[in-house]
């Protein structure tokens, strides 16, 4: 169960996650931006297809940590849980997480899948690279972790270049073992289109850089 809110983020009560999306109830989600400031790299993920969307979702890259906040959780509690489930990040790493802000999302993906979300966004600095994520303890949702140079990504989002090269660490769905590392092209079509609204993703990257989180 997750928490239902009104449009002013006033708590109403618990609700089933599927029902919240079908009926368009407001709820909270936690999002973690995982990055290595020394190497100027940011990590994303792709996921294996899920039945609960109710429609064919393109194989977009998405933020490395993200999920619904349960009814008995704070946003930070939800972030810690999702980070452990999806990427195997321990509490010692997550204690460095910091709050960036809240994004309000109001969008109908289909008539039966509506987003009414208060997205609580956190930065999660790490000092390791793509091979160092402990994916053996992760759930079966993550298909690959994606390593992206932040300056290359800004150039892509700003239409300075049509594509960039990114590195995928591809995982077996059942065993969570690494199948292979593969360098693939990334275009704007491979990123969730909602991240371009108001230059959201581009502005988020500039905010991180402006606050000297990348050295």
N, C-alpha and C positions, 0 to 999 in steps of 0.2 A: 504494500500500500504506500502511496505517496500523499503529500499534503496538497489540498486544494485551497486556492486563494481567490479573492476577487481581483479586479483589474488594478486596484490600488495596493495589492500585495498584503491584504488583510486576511488572516487565516480563517478558513471556513470549517475544514475538517478533513478526515482521511478519504481517499478515493482510490479506486483501482487504476493502475497506470493506463491500461488499454481503454478504459472508459473515459479517462481524462482526454485522451487524444481523439476518440470518436466524437465526444460531445464538446470538445474545445474548452475544457476547464483550465484555468490558470494554475500553474505549478512551478516549482523551482528545479533547476538543474545545475550541476557543478561542472565547470570546464577548467582543465589544467593545460597551460602552455608550457611544455617541457623543452628546455633549451640548455645548451652549453655555451656560456658567455665567452669563455676563453677561445673556443674554436669557432664562434660565430655561426653555430648551427642550431636549427630548431627541428624538433621531431614531430611527425604526424603519424597517423595510422590509417590502414584500410581494414575493412571488416569482411568476414564471410557473410553471404546472404542470410537474412533473418526473416522468419515467417511473420513476425509481429508488425512489420510495416504495412502489410496488406497491399503492397504494390512493388514493382521492380525498381529498386534503388540503384542508380549507377554506382560504379566502383570509385567513388570520390575518395580523396584523402581528407582526413578530418583531424581535429586536434587530438593529441596523443592520449589525453585523459578526458572522459566525459560521461555523464550519466545522470539519471534522475535521483533527486534527494528523497530518501524515504521519510515516512511520516514521523519517525522518532529521531531524526537526525538534524543537526545543524548543517549549513552548506559546507563548512570545513570538514565535518565528520564524513559527509558524502564524498567529498574530494579524496580524503584519505582512503576510504573503502574502494572507490573506483580505481585509484592509482595502484592499489595492491592487486585488485582483481585483474586489471587490464595489462599492467606493465610490471608487476612484481615489485613496485617501489616500496621500500620499508619506511617506517616512521622516522628514522634518522634523516632520510632524504627529504621526506615530506615536511619535516619541521622547518625547512627553509622556504616553504611556500609563502607567498604574500598575495594579498588581495589587490586586484586591479580595478574591478568595478562590476556593475550589473548592466546587462544588455536585455532589453525587453523585445521579445520576438512574438509577432502576431501574424501568422501565415497559415493558409490552408494548402497542404500538399496535395490532398485529395479530399473528396467529400467525407471520407471516413477517417482521415488522418489530419488533425489540426494541431498546429503548434501555438500554444499560448503559454510562453515560458519566460520566467525571470532567470536569465543565464548569469550565474555567479562565476566570474572569471578570475583565475589565479595564475600567477607565474610560478613555475617550479624549476629553479636553476639546478643543474647537475654538473658534475665534473667528469663524466664518462662519455663514451661514444657508443655507436650502434651495437657492437657485439656484447656490451656489458649489461644490457637489460636481462633480468632473470625471468625469462618467459616460461620456464618450466612450471612455475606456480600460477601462471595466468589462466584466465578462462578461455573458452573456445571461440570467442567472438573475434579477436584480433587476427587478421590475415597476414598483415605485414606491418613492420615499423618502418617509417620513411625518414631518411636523413636529408635535410635541405639546408643549403647555405642561405642565410638570412638575406644577404645583399643580392644574391641571385633572385630570390623570391620577390624582393621589392622591385627589382627591374622587370620581372615578369608581370607583376600586378600593375605596374605603372606603364605597361605596354611598350617598354623600351626594347624588349626582345620577345619573340613568339613562343619560346620554350626554353626550359633549362633541364639539366641532367640531375637526377636524384637517385639515391641508393636505397633499395628496398631490402630488408631482412625478412624473407618470406618464411612463414611458420606452417608446420603440419597442424591441421585443425585438431586432431585427436591427441597426438603425443606432445604437441607444443615444441617439438624439436625444430631447429632451424633447417629448412630444406636447402636454401641457397641465398646468396647475396646477388642482387641483380641491379645493374644501373639502367634506368629507364628514363625516357623523356617525360617531362611534366609540362602541360599547357594549362591555360586558365579553364579549359573545359573539364579538367580533372579535379577541380576544386568546387566545393558546394557553392552554387550560384548565390545563395543568400549572403555569403561572406563578402560579396561585392557591393551590397546595398550600403550606400553612404560611405563607400571605401572602408568598410569595417575592418577587414583583415589588414589592409595597407596601413590604416591609422594605428591599429594595434601594434604592428611591427615598429612603426616610427615612435610610438610611445615608449616601447621597450628600449629602443636605441637612445632616445632623448634622455631617459633616466639612467643612462650609463650602465644598463644591465649587460650590454655587450661591450667588452673592453676594446 
